[in-house]
């Protein structure tokens, strides 16, 4: 079973893009997910920064309703992929969460009130 559930905050505004073939909407973003423990030296919570991808209607909704710092919940699956960097020729390996469902815990309209 490949199932990931996360609650975190967006590290920056998502940018809606469209694929060259077919024009499918897609967003890539990083979600900061707070760890359950504090750093012993600073006394602050640490976070994991997790790459996420949303396609189609999910991508359009994220672009429309959330912004940097907003908290969302998501359910998806872990995905690994690789590609060859055009400039260096090196293989680049990525691990990311492919989003299947989003829960908006804050939106642009609720946070501005």
N, CA, C and O of each residue as an XYZ file, in Angstrom:
452
protein
N       0.845     -1.175      0.000
C       0.000      0.000      0.000
C       0.891      1.238      0.000
O       1.862      1.311      0.754
N       0.566      2.190     -0.828
C       1.325      3.429     -0.955
C       0.369      4.587     -0.663
O      -0.328      5.062     -1.560
N       0.337      5.039      0.595
C      -0.596      6.070      1.016
C       0.117      7.057      1.927
O       0.753      6.661      2.903
N       0.009      8.348      1.606
C       0.652      9.403      2.377
C      -0.408     10.408      2.798
O      -1.196     10.858      1.966
N      -0.439     10.768      4.080
C      -1.330     11.804      4.611
C      -0.477     12.852      5.303
O       0.321     12.524      6.182
N      -0.639     14.117      4.913
C       0.181     15.188      5.463
C      -0.664     16.414      5.771
O      -1.661     16.677      5.098
N      -0.259     17.162      6.791
C      -0.779     18.497      7.055
C       0.440     19.399      7.189
O       1.358     19.112      7.957
N       0.436     20.490      6.434
C       1.571     21.399      6.478
C       1.244     22.723      5.840
O       0.103     22.994      5.466
N       2.276     23.549      5.724
C       2.116     24.894      5.162
C       2.921     25.030      3.876
O       4.023     24.495      3.759
N       2.358     25.751      2.919
C       3.046     25.990      1.660
C       4.222     26.933      1.886
O       4.095     27.940      2.583
N       5.362     26.605      1.295
C       6.555     27.432      1.476
C       6.578     28.636      0.542
O       7.309     29.595      0.787
N       5.783     28.593     -0.527
C       5.641     29.738     -1.435
C       4.361     29.556     -2.238
O       3.752     28.487     -2.214
N       3.961     30.591     -2.942
C       2.749     30.526     -3.753
C       2.928     29.488     -4.858
O       3.988     29.421     -5.480
N       1.910     28.688     -5.102
C       1.982     27.706     -6.182
C       1.812     28.424     -7.518
O       1.066     29.398     -7.614
N       2.501     27.943     -8.541
C       2.412     28.522     -9.871
C       1.807     27.496    -10.811
O       2.393     26.442    -11.058
N       0.641     27.810    -11.328
C      -0.050     26.910    -12.243
C       0.657     26.900    -13.586
O       0.948     27.950    -14.159
N       0.928     25.708    -14.075
C       1.534     25.536    -15.390
C       0.688     24.548    -16.177
O      -0.177     23.879    -15.614
N       0.935     24.457    -17.467
C       0.209     23.527    -18.330
C       1.204     22.702    -19.123
O       2.224     23.221    -19.575
N       0.912     21.416    -19.294
C       1.801     20.558    -20.065
C       1.784     20.979    -21.530
O       0.792     21.516    -22.022
N       2.889     20.729    -22.217
C       2.982     21.091    -23.633
C       2.042     20.237    -24.473
O       1.422     20.722    -25.420
N       1.946     18.979    -24.119
C       1.048     18.090    -24.851
C      -0.263     17.960    -24.089
O      -0.304     17.363    -23.013
N      -1.318     18.510    -24.638
C      -2.632     18.376    -24.030
C      -3.038     19.516    -23.131
O      -4.228     19.666    -22.851
N      -2.105     20.332    -22.664
C      -2.440     21.477    -21.830
C      -3.025     21.126    -20.473
O      -3.878     21.852    -19.963
N      -2.579     20.023    -19.880
C      -3.073     19.605    -18.571
C      -2.500     20.495    -17.476
O      -1.288     20.707    -17.436
N      -3.349     21.028    -16.577
C      -2.851     21.867    -15.479
C      -2.024     21.049    -14.487
O      -2.351     19.899    -14.191
N      -0.945     21.658    -13.977
C      -0.080     21.009    -12.987
C       0.544     22.069    -12.091
O       0.887     23.158    -12.551
N       0.689     21.745    -10.803
C       1.448     22.589     -9.881
C       2.449     21.716     -9.134
O       2.159     20.569     -8.793
N       3.621     22.270     -8.888
C       4.664     21.655     -8.065
C       4.925     22.619     -6.920
O       5.068     23.822     -7.137
N       4.987     22.096     -5.706
C       5.251     22.965     -4.569
C       5.872     22.160     -3.439
O       5.912     20.930     -3.474
N       6.355     22.882     -2.441
C       6.939     22.259     -1.262
C       6.037     22.531     -0.073
O       5.595     23.658      0.148
N       5.774     21.479      0.686
C       4.945     21.568      1.886
C       5.843     21.404      3.105
O       6.566     20.413      3.215
N       5.801     22.373      4.024
C       6.564     22.290      5.271
C       5.694     21.588      6.303
O       4.638     22.092      6.684
N       6.145     20.419      6.753
C       5.397     19.613      7.712
C       6.168     19.597      9.028
O       7.299     19.117      9.095
N       5.538     20.129     10.070
C       6.189     20.248     11.378
C       6.426     18.871     11.993
O       5.561     17.997     11.953
N       7.608     18.702     12.556
C       7.927     17.476     13.290
C       7.308     17.536     14.677
O       6.941     18.613     15.148
N       7.191     16.397     15.329
C       6.544     16.319     16.643
C       7.453     16.703     17.807
O       7.025     16.664     18.961
N       8.682     17.068     17.524
C       9.615     17.383     18.606
C      10.348     18.683     18.308
O      10.428     19.118     17.160
N      10.882     19.297     19.365
C      11.611     20.557     19.236
C      13.110     20.306     19.196
O      13.603     19.320     19.743
N      13.818     21.203     18.547
C      15.270     21.180     18.537
C      15.754     21.496     19.945
O      15.285     22.462     20.547
N      16.676     20.711     20.483
C      17.131     20.897     21.866
C      17.869     22.205     22.074
O      17.802     22.784     23.158
N      18.575     22.685     21.051
C      19.342     23.920     21.192
C      18.483     25.169     21.029
O      18.638     26.127     21.786
N      17.587     25.169     20.058
C      16.807     26.381     19.787
C      15.444     26.378     20.475
O      14.857     27.439     20.689
N      14.940     25.203     20.821
C      13.620     25.112     21.431
C      12.484     25.281     20.436
O      11.325     25.407     20.831
N      12.809     25.284     19.139
C      11.798     25.456     18.092
C      11.525     24.121     17.401
O      12.381     23.239     17.344
N      10.309     24.006     16.882
C       9.960     22.819     16.112
C      10.714     22.817     14.788
O      10.880     23.859     14.153
N      11.162     21.650     14.386
C      11.773     21.496     13.080
C      10.692     21.084     12.090
O       9.574     20.754     12.486
N      11.023     21.102     10.808
C      10.054     20.731      9.779
C      10.740     19.908      8.701
O      11.945     20.019      8.479
N       9.953     19.091      8.047
C      10.386     18.397      6.842
C       9.786     19.143      5.660
O       8.635     19.576      5.718
N      10.549     19.295      4.600
C      10.103     20.013      3.418
C       9.889     18.985      2.313
O      10.842     18.403      1.794
N       8.626     18.773      1.963
C       8.248     17.662      1.105
C       7.724     18.188     -0.233
O       6.811     19.013     -0.284
N       8.325     17.690     -1.306
C       7.901     18.061     -2.664
C       6.566     17.411     -2.971
O       6.353     16.234     -2.680
N       5.662     18.195     -3.566
C       4.322     17.707     -3.898
C       3.957     18.113     -5.324
O       4.426     19.132     -5.833
N       3.107     17.296     -5.962
C       2.636     17.562     -7.318
C       1.134     17.325     -7.364
O       0.638     16.325     -6.845
N       0.414     18.250     -7.988
C      -1.026     18.082     -8.203
C      -1.339     18.329     -9.676
O      -0.750     19.204    -10.311
N      -2.264     17.555    -10.201
C      -2.653     17.641    -11.608
C      -4.125     18.002    -11.738
O      -4.902     17.813    -10.802
N      -4.503     18.517    -12.890
C      -5.904     18.720    -13.243
C      -6.621     19.705    -12.337
O      -6.104     20.774    -12.013
N      -7.836     19.314    -11.933
C      -8.688     20.188    -11.115
C      -8.024     20.519     -9.778
O      -8.146     21.644     -9.294
N      -7.317     19.544     -9.167
C      -6.619     19.798     -7.903
C      -5.611     20.935     -8.077
O      -5.504     21.811     -7.218
N      -4.875     20.918     -9.189
C      -3.884     21.964     -9.458
C      -4.545     23.329     -9.583
O      -4.053     24.313     -9.032
N      -5.661     23.389    -10.306
C      -6.367     24.661    -10.486
C      -6.910     25.190     -9.159
O      -6.838     26.391     -8.898
N      -7.449     24.309     -8.321
C      -7.978     24.723     -7.021
C      -6.873     25.238     -6.100
O      -7.057     26.242     -5.412
N      -5.732     24.558     -6.085
C      -4.610     25.012     -5.267
C      -4.143     26.393     -5.705
O      -3.885     27.255     -4.866
N      -4.034     26.608     -7.007
C      -3.608     27.901     -7.530
C      -4.595     28.996     -7.151
O      -4.195     30.121     -6.853
N      -5.859     28.675     -7.162
C      -6.897     29.674     -6.917
C      -7.099     30.011     -5.443
O      -7.351     31.168     -5.107
N      -6.994     29.017     -4.555
C      -7.440     29.209     -3.182
C      -6.365     29.251     -2.101
O      -6.670     29.637     -0.972
N      -5.136     28.875     -2.391
C      -4.124     28.915     -1.338
C      -2.930     29.762     -1.752
O      -2.690     30.007     -2.935
N      -2.189     30.200     -0.740
C      -1.029     31.049     -0.970
C       0.074     30.638      0.008
O      -0.127     29.763      0.849
N       1.210     31.261     -0.109
C       2.342     30.989      0.763
C       1.924     31.069      2.232
O       1.267     32.024      2.645
N       2.307     30.064      3.011
C       2.019     30.049      4.434
C       0.692     29.421      4.811
O       0.465     29.133      5.986
N      -0.189     29.199      3.850
C      -1.482     28.594      4.148
C      -1.315     27.117      4.494
O      -0.450     26.422      3.961
N      -2.165     26.668      5.397
C      -2.116     25.281      5.842
C      -3.115     24.449      5.029
O      -4.267     24.842      4.845
N      -2.647     23.290      4.545
C      -3.503     22.358      3.832
C      -3.261     20.953      4.350
O      -2.213     20.657      4.922
N      -4.231     20.109      4.143
C      -4.073     18.688      4.379
C      -4.129     18.003      3.025
O      -4.856     18.439      2.132
N      -3.375     16.949      2.875
C      -3.426     16.245      1.601
C      -3.274     14.754      1.800
O      -2.695     14.279      2.777
N      -3.814     14.039      0.839
C      -3.683     12.586      0.778
C      -3.177     12.276     -0.613
O      -3.648     12.840     -1.601
N      -2.213     11.372     -0.681
C      -1.659     11.024     -1.976
C      -0.798      9.789     -1.879
O      -0.915      8.985     -0.953
N       0.078      9.662     -2.871
C       0.986      8.512     -2.878
C       2.407      8.994     -3.149
O       2.627      9.991     -3.837
N       3.347      8.269     -2.597
C       4.762      8.579     -2.784
C       5.195      8.094     -4.157
O       4.845      6.993     -4.583
N       5.960      8.931     -4.841
C       6.407      8.587     -6.188
C       7.873      8.971     -6.336
O       8.295     10.039     -5.895
N       8.636      8.092     -6.958
C      10.027      8.379     -7.262
C      10.174      8.440     -8.779
O       9.597      7.634     -9.509
N      10.962      9.416     -9.236
C      11.227      9.532    -10.665
C      12.631     10.080    -10.865
O      13.252     10.591     -9.933
N      13.110      9.970    -12.069
C      14.443     10.487    -12.378
C      14.443     11.038    -13.797
O      13.618     10.675    -14.635
N      15.405     11.932    -14.032
C      15.613     12.466    -15.367
C      17.071     12.885    -15.495
O      17.769     13.053    -14.495
N      17.521     13.050    -16.725
C      18.893     13.482    -16.961
C      18.904     14.988    -17.152
O      18.211     15.519    -18.019
N      19.709     15.683    -16.322
C      19.828     17.125    -16.415
C      20.485     17.490    -17.744
O      21.547     16.968    -18.084
N      19.851     18.383    -18.484
C      20.331     18.747    -19.817
C      21.683     19.450    -19.780
O      22.497     19.260    -20.684
N      21.938     20.255    -18.756
C      23.189     21.017    -18.709
C      24.369     20.174    -18.237
O      25.428     20.175    -18.864
N      24.184     19.451    -17.126
C      25.309     18.709    -16.551
C      25.397     17.272    -17.050
O      26.454     16.648    -16.957
N      24.307     16.747    -17.574
C      24.290     15.359    -18.008
C      24.116     14.372    -16.856
O      24.087     13.161    -17.077
N      23.999     14.879    -15.628
C      23.853     14.032    -14.446
C      22.406     13.573    -14.296
O      21.478     14.271    -14.704
N      22.226     12.397    -13.710
C      20.893     11.915    -13.388
C      20.407     12.624    -12.128
O      21.155     12.762    -11.161
N      19.166     13.067    -12.143
C      18.534     13.727    -11.003
C      17.414     12.814    -10.524
O      16.560     12.398    -11.308
N      17.424     12.505     -9.224
C      16.422     11.617     -8.638
C      15.520     12.424     -7.714
O      16.003     13.179     -6.870
N      14.214     12.265     -7.875
C      13.245     13.008     -7.090
C      12.292     12.069     -6.368
O      11.875     11.048     -6.915
N      11.954     12.423     -5.148
C      10.895     11.755     -4.399
C       9.860     12.813     -4.102
O      10.194     13.880     -3.587
N       8.599     12.535     -4.421
C       7.549     13.521     -4.235
C       6.231     12.831     -3.933
O       6.085     11.625     -4.132
N       5.272     13.615     -3.447
C       3.938     13.105     -3.174
C       3.034     13.530     -4.322
O       2.905     14.717     -4.621
N       2.412     12.550     -4.957
C       1.435     12.801     -6.008
C       0.076     12.937     -5.326
O      -0.457     11.961     -4.798
N      -0.475     14.132     -5.338
C      -1.682     14.448     -4.569
C      -2.915     13.849     -5.227
O      -3.119     13.959     -6.436
N      -3.732     13.210     -4.393
C      -5.001     12.654     -4.859
C      -6.191     13.398     -4.253
O      -7.265     13.443     -4.853
N      -6.005     13.981     -3.065
C      -7.086     14.716     -2.403
C      -6.493     15.825     -1.548
O      -5.477     15.630     -0.880
N      -7.137     16.996     -1.573
C      -6.673     18.151     -0.797
C      -7.794     18.627      0.118
O      -8.960     18.676     -0.274
N      -7.417     18.978      1.349
C      -8.340     19.625      2.278
C      -7.787     21.012      2.562
O      -6.659     21.158      3.034
N      -8.589     22.029      2.270
C      -8.156     23.408      2.480
C      -8.437     23.799      3.926
O      -9.593     23.987      4.308
N      -7.398     23.921      4.720
C      -7.533     24.314      6.121
C      -7.518     25.827      6.261
O      -8.046     26.364      7.234
N      -6.921     26.518      5.304
C      -6.951     27.972      5.187
C      -7.017     28.281      3.698
O      -6.424     27.568      2.888
N      -7.721     29.320      3.339
C      -7.762     29.752      1.942
C      -7.481     31.245      1.876
O      -7.409     31.915      2.906
N      -7.324     31.756      0.683
C      -7.065     33.187      0.512
C      -8.199     34.005      1.112
O      -7.953     35.071      1.675
N      -9.426     33.535      1.006
C     -10.564     34.303      1.535
C     -10.642     34.221      3.051
O     -10.960     35.224      3.689
N     -10.363     33.054      3.665
C     -10.483     32.945      5.114
C      -9.332     33.628      5.834
O      -9.521     34.141      6.937
N      -8.151     33.647      5.244
C      -7.002     34.240      5.921
C      -6.991     35.767      5.814
O      -6.285     36.432      6.572
N      -7.760     36.324      4.888
C      -7.789     37.781      4.715
C      -8.878     38.452      5.533
O      -8.962     39.680      5.551
N      -9.708     37.680      6.206
C     -10.813     38.268      6.981
C     -10.345     38.783      8.314
O     -11.145     39.307      9.089
